[in-house]
Amino acid sequence: MADSDLANLSDQLALGTVLLYVVAMVGYALDLGFGRRRTRAEAERTEPAKVLVGAGGGETAAADAPAAGEEPEERAERDWGRFAVLINLLGWGAHLGTLVTRGLAAERWPWGNMYEFLTAIAFAAVTAYLVVLARYKARFLGAFVMVAAVIALGVATIWLYTPVGPLVPALKSYWIAIHVTAAIVATGAFTVGGVATILYLVQSRREERGASGGALAMLPGSEALDRLAYKVTMFSFPIWTFAIIAGAIWADEAWGRYWGWDPKEVWSFVTWVAYAGYLHARATAGWRGRRAAIISLVAFAALLFNFFGVNYLFSGLHSYAG
């Protein structure tokens, strides 16, 4: 029997999470905007100072006033960045509370349907971003990851919402805590890698055109974005591999076979092959840049289709996910 109070609390926390992520998204965007102005001010300050020589031989540096006037912009950029991270962390805490209270209300792991699964994937993506932020100082990803998280939570709440209830019989196994958790973590991390890949393609095109203005000027160089996407994918791929292996073991326990070419199994394998091709191309053929990025995005598209398309366009043993 579901606990209605905890279920209602979970729903309220979900709404609060969306609001906090929206505020964080705006904060990250302002961080990029002020950072752009700061970069331009620093470029101006590096120009030779104009010196005025008076009748008595005295000198006056005309650049003193602009340098003093730039400090509030630097401070504003720093403050917006810290504000965005703080609100992001508060949203992450509310997001965690959403999942925990949902699980407690149902007395099970809180990923037994599409609503719960997508909510958990969004949480995994935000968690992966916070790890990348702490390790690589990649605050520039914040606005874009928040967009993805808000869209995911919006879709889950508006179109996929399912009241708290028991698991279907096929999911009543301890393997849900192993197989599904691994799939959620890998999908969330792949999402961050996909965001970095898209930004790489945008930035490389800007560099080719010689563009220097706009908020995207605060992004690192295309090579740095390419390396970041690669590192995140390197982390995600073994977890996705483990998720497929764990799923096969669970399938043997539940249905008496490790592999049955069910649509979900097929597309999970297609996703694995695509990401394996991306990593193999980089490791052996020395592929960098746009060609590798295209393979990565094809793999990410297969991942998204595995979640949305397979659940709604095909019928199979995993149809209970819809």
C-alpha positions as CSV (number, residue, x, y, z in Angstrom):
1,M,0.0,0.0,0.0
2,A,1.5,3.3,-1.1
3,D,2.1,6.1,1.5
4,S,0.0,9.0,0.1
5,D,1.8,11.6,2.2
6,L,5.2,10.6,1.0
7,A,3.9,10.3,-2.6
8,N,2.6,13.9,-2.4
9,L,5.9,15.1,-0.9
10,S,7.7,13.5,-3.7
11,D,5.5,15.2,-6.3
12,Q,6.1,18.6,-4.5
13,L,9.8,18.1,-4.4
14,A,9.8,17.3,-8.1
15,L,8.1,20.6,-8.9
16,G,10.6,22.4,-6.6
17,T,13.5,20.7,-8.4
18,V,12.3,22.0,-11.7
19,L,12.0,25.5,-10.4
20,L,15.5,25.4,-8.8
21,Y,17.0,24.0,-12.0
22,V,15.4,26.8,-14.0
23,V,16.9,29.4,-11.6
24,A,20.3,27.7,-11.8
25,M,20.0,27.7,-15.6
26,V,19.4,31.4,-15.6
27,G,22.3,31.9,-13.2
28,Y,24.7,29.9,-15.4
29,A,23.5,31.9,-18.5
30,L,24.3,35.1,-16.7
31,D,27.6,33.7,-15.6
32,L,28.4,33.2,-19.3
33,G,27.1,36.6,-20.2
34,F,29.2,38.5,-17.6
35,G,32.2,36.3,-18.4
36,R,31.9,37.5,-22.0
37,R,32.0,41.1,-20.9
38,R,34.9,40.4,-18.6
39,T,36.9,38.8,-21.4
40,R,36.4,41.8,-23.6
41,A,37.4,44.2,-20.8
42,E,40.6,42.2,-20.2
43,A,41.4,42.3,-23.9
44,E,41.1,46.1,-23.9
45,R,43.2,46.4,-20.8
46,T,46.1,44.5,-22.5
47,E,46.3,47.3,-25.2
48,P,49.2,49.8,-24.6
49,A,48.1,52.6,-22.3
50,K,47.9,56.0,-23.8
51,V,50.2,58.4,-22.1
52,L,49.5,62.1,-22.0
53,V,52.5,64.4,-21.6
54,G,51.8,67.7,-20.1
55,A,53.7,71.0,-20.5
56,G,55.6,70.2,-17.4
57,G,56.6,66.8,-18.5
58,G,54.2,65.0,-16.2
59,E,52.5,61.7,-17.4
60,T,48.9,60.6,-16.8
61,A,47.7,57.0,-17.6
62,A,44.4,57.2,-19.3
63,A,43.7,53.4,-18.7
64,D,43.4,53.8,-14.9
65,A,39.7,54.5,-15.0
66,P,38.6,51.5,-17.2
67,A,40.7,49.2,-15.0
68,A,38.9,50.4,-11.9
69,G,35.5,50.3,-13.6
70,E,36.0,46.6,-14.6
71,E,36.1,45.2,-11.0
72,P,32.3,45.2,-10.5
73,E,31.9,43.1,-13.7
74,E,34.5,40.6,-12.5
75,R,32.8,40.4,-9.2
76,A,29.4,40.1,-10.8
77,E,30.7,37.2,-13.0
78,R,32.1,35.4,-10.0
79,D,28.9,36.0,-7.9
80,W,26.6,34.7,-10.7
81,G,28.7,31.6,-11.1
82,R,28.6,30.9,-7.4
83,F,24.9,31.6,-7.2
84,A,24.2,29.2,-10.0
85,V,26.2,26.4,-8.4
86,L,24.6,27.0,-5.1
87,I,21.1,26.8,-6.5
88,N,22.1,23.8,-8.6
89,L,23.2,22.0,-5.4
90,L,19.9,22.9,-3.7
91,G,18.0,21.5,-6.8
92,W,20.2,18.4,-6.7
93,G,19.2,17.9,-3.0
94,A,15.5,18.3,-3.9
95,H,15.9,15.9,-6.8
96,L,17.4,13.3,-4.5
97,G,14.6,13.9,-2.1
98,T,12.1,13.3,-4.9
99,L,13.6,9.9,-5.6
100,V,14.0,8.9,-2.0
101,T,10.5,9.8,-0.9
102,R,9.0,8.1,-4.0
103,G,10.9,4.9,-3.1
104,L,9.8,5.1,0.5
105,A,6.2,5.7,-0.5
106,A,6.1,2.7,-2.8
107,E,8.5,0.6,-0.5
108,R,10.7,-0.3,-3.5
109,W,13.4,1.0,-5.8
110,P,12.0,4.2,-7.4
111,W,12.5,3.2,-11.1
112,G,9.8,0.9,-12.0
113,N,8.1,2.9,-14.8
114,M,9.0,5.6,-17.4
115,Y,8.3,8.5,-15.1
116,E,10.6,7.2,-12.4
117,F,13.2,6.1,-14.9
118,L,13.4,9.5,-16.7
119,T,13.5,11.3,-13.3
120,A,16.4,9.2,-12.2
121,I,18.2,9.7,-15.5
122,A,17.9,13.4,-15.1
123,F,19.3,13.1,-11.5
124,A,22.2,11.0,-12.8
125,A,23.0,13.6,-15.5
126,V,23.0,16.5,-13.0
127,T,25.2,14.4,-10.6
128,A,27.6,13.6,-13.4
129,Y,27.8,17.3,-14.3
130,L,28.6,18.2,-10.6
131,V,31.4,15.6,-10.6
132,V,32.8,17.1,-13.8
133,L,32.4,20.5,-12.3
134,A,34.4,19.5,-9.3
135,R,37.1,17.7,-11.2
136,Y,37.5,19.8,-14.3
137,K,36.0,23.2,-13.3
138,A,33.7,22.9,-16.3
139,R,31.1,25.4,-15.1
140,F,30.4,26.4,-18.7
141,L,28.4,23.1,-19.0
142,G,26.0,24.1,-16.3
143,A,23.4,26.1,-18.4
144,F,23.3,23.3,-21.1
145,V,23.0,20.4,-18.6
146,M,20.2,22.3,-16.8
147,V,18.3,22.7,-20.0
148,A,18.5,18.9,-20.6
149,A,17.5,18.2,-17.0
150,V,14.5,20.7,-17.1
151,I,13.3,19.2,-20.4
152,A,13.6,15.7,-19.0
153,L,11.7,16.5,-15.8
154,G,9.1,18.4,-17.8
155,V,8.4,15.5,-20.1
156,A,8.4,13.1,-17.1
157,T,5.9,15.2,-15.1
158,I,3.6,16.3,-17.9
159,W,3.4,13.2,-20.2
160,L,4.9,10.3,-18.3
161,Y,3.6,10.8,-14.7
162,T,2.4,7.6,-13.1
163,P,1.0,7.4,-9.6
164,V,2.9,5.5,-6.9
165,G,2.2,1.8,-7.1
166,P,3.7,-1.6,-6.9
167,L,6.2,-3.1,-9.3
168,V,5.0,-5.3,-12.1
169,P,5.9,-9.0,-11.3
170,A,8.7,-9.1,-13.9
171,L,10.6,-6.3,-12.0
172,K,10.3,-7.8,-8.5
173,S,13.9,-8.8,-8.2
174,Y,17.0,-7.6,-6.5
175,W,18.5,-7.2,-10.1
176,I,16.5,-4.0,-10.5
177,A,18.9,-2.4,-8.0
178,I,21.9,-3.6,-10.1
179,H,20.9,-3.6,-13.8
180,V,18.6,-0.6,-13.8
181,T,20.8,1.5,-11.6
182,A,23.8,0.9,-13.8
183,A,21.7,1.8,-16.9
184,I,20.6,5.0,-15.2
185,V,24.1,6.1,-14.2
186,A,25.5,5.3,-17.6
187,T,22.7,7.2,-19.4
188,G,23.1,10.2,-17.2
189,A,26.8,10.4,-17.8
190,F,26.4,9.8,-21.6
191,T,24.0,12.8,-21.5
192,V,26.7,15.0,-20.2
193,G,29.1,13.6,-22.8
194,G,26.5,14.3,-25.5
195,V,26.2,17.9,-24.3
196,A,30.0,18.4,-24.4
197,T,30.1,16.9,-27.9
198,I,27.4,19.2,-29.2
199,L,29.2,22.2,-27.8
200,Y,32.4,20.9,-29.4
201,L,30.8,20.9,-32.8
202,V,29.4,24.4,-32.3
203,Q,32.7,25.8,-31.0
204,S,34.7,24.2,-33.8
205,R,32.4,25.8,-36.4
206,R,32.8,29.1,-34.7
207,E,36.6,28.8,-34.7
208,E,36.6,27.9,-38.4
209,R,34.6,31.1,-39.1
210,G,36.8,33.2,-36.9
211,A,33.9,34.2,-34.6
212,S,34.9,35.8,-31.3
213,G,31.7,37.4,-29.9
214,G,28.7,36.1,-28.1
215,A,28.2,34.2,-24.9
216,L,29.7,31.1,-26.4
217,A,33.0,32.9,-26.5
218,M,33.4,31.9,-22.9
219,L,33.5,28.2,-23.9
220,P,36.9,26.6,-23.9
221,G,38.6,25.7,-27.2
222,S,37.2,22.9,-29.3
223,E,40.0,20.6,-28.5
224,A,39.4,20.9,-24.8
225,L,35.7,20.2,-25.4
226,D,36.6,17.1,-27.5
227,R,38.8,15.8,-24.7
228,L,36.2,16.3,-22.1
229,A,33.5,14.5,-24.1
230,Y,35.9,11.6,-24.6
231,K,36.7,11.3,-20.9
232,V,33.1,11.3,-19.9
233,T,32.3,8.6,-22.5
234,M,35.3,6.6,-21.3
235,F,33.7,6.6,-17.8
236,S,30.2,5.8,-19.0
237,F,31.0,3.0,-21.4
238,P,32.1,0.3,-18.9
239,I,29.0,1.0,-16.8
240,W,26.7,0.6,-19.8
241,T,28.6,-2.7,-20.6
242,F,28.0,-3.9,-17.1
243,A,24.3,-2.9,-17.4
244,I,23.9,-5.1,-20.5
245,I,25.7,-8.0,-18.8
246,A,23.6,-7.7,-15.7
247,G,20.4,-7.5,-17.8
248,A,21.4,-10.7,-19.5
249,I,21.8,-12.5,-16.2
250,W,18.5,-11.1,-15.0
251,A,16.8,-12.3,-18.2
252,D,18.1,-15.8,-17.7
253,E,16.6,-15.8,-14.2
254,A,13.3,-14.3,-15.3
255,W,12.8,-15.8,-18.7
256,G,15.2,-18.7,-18.9
257,R,17.5,-17.2,-21.6
258,Y,20.4,-14.7,-21.6
259,W,19.5,-13.2,-24.9
260,G,16.3,-13.3,-27.0
261,W,16.6,-10.4,-29.5
262,D,13.9,-8.4,-27.7
263,P,13.7,-4.8,-29.1
264,K,15.2,-3.4,-25.9
265,E,18.0,-5.8,-25.9
266,V,18.7,-5.2,-29.6
267,W,18.9,-1.4,-29.2
268,S,20.9,-1.6,-26.0
269,F,23.4,-3.6,-28.0
270,V,23.3,-1.2,-31.0
271,T,24.0,1.6,-28.5
272,W,26.9,-0.3,-27.1
273,V,28.3,-1.0,-30.6
274,A,28.1,2.7,-31.6
275,Y,29.9,3.9,-28.5
276,A,32.5,1.1,-28.8
277,G,33.0,2.2,-32.4
278,Y,33.6,5.8,-31.2
279,L,36.1,4.7,-28.6
280,H,37.8,2.3,-31.0
281,A,38.1,4.9,-33.7
282,R,39.8,7.3,-31.3
283,A,42.1,4.7,-29.8
284,T,43.3,3.0,-33.0
285,A,42.6,5.1,-36.0
286,G,43.5,8.3,-34.2
287,W,40.2,10.0,-35.0
288,R,39.7,13.3,-33.4
289,G,37.4,16.1,-33.9
290,R,34.3,16.1,-36.1
291,R,34.3,12.6,-37.4
292,A,34.6,11.1,-33.9
293,A,31.9,13.6,-32.7
294,I,29.5,12.4,-35.3
295,I,29.9,8.8,-34.2
296,S,29.4,9.9,-30.6
297,L,26.1,11.7,-31.5
298,V,24.9,8.7,-33.5
299,A,25.5,6.6,-30.4
300,F,23.7,9.1,-28.2
301,A,20.7,9.1,-30.7
302,A,20.6,5.3,-30.4
303,L,20.6,5.7,-26.6
304,L,17.6,8.1,-26.8
305,F,15.8,5.9,-29.2
306,N,16.4,2.9,-26.9
307,F,14.6,4.8,-24.1
308,F,11.7,6.5,-26.0
309,G,11.3,4.8,-29.4
310,V,11.6,1.2,-28.3
311,N,9.1,1.7,-25.4
312,Y,6.5,3.3,-27.6
313,L,7.0,1.8,-31.1
314,F,7.7,-1.8,-30.3
315,S,6.2,-4.5,-28.2
316,G,8.3,-7.0,-26.3
317,L,9.2,-8.4,-22.9
318,H,10.2,-4.9,-21.8
319,S,6.9,-3.3,-22.8
320,Y,6.0,-2.9,-19.1
321,A,8.4,0.1,-19.0
322,G,5.8,2.1,-20.8
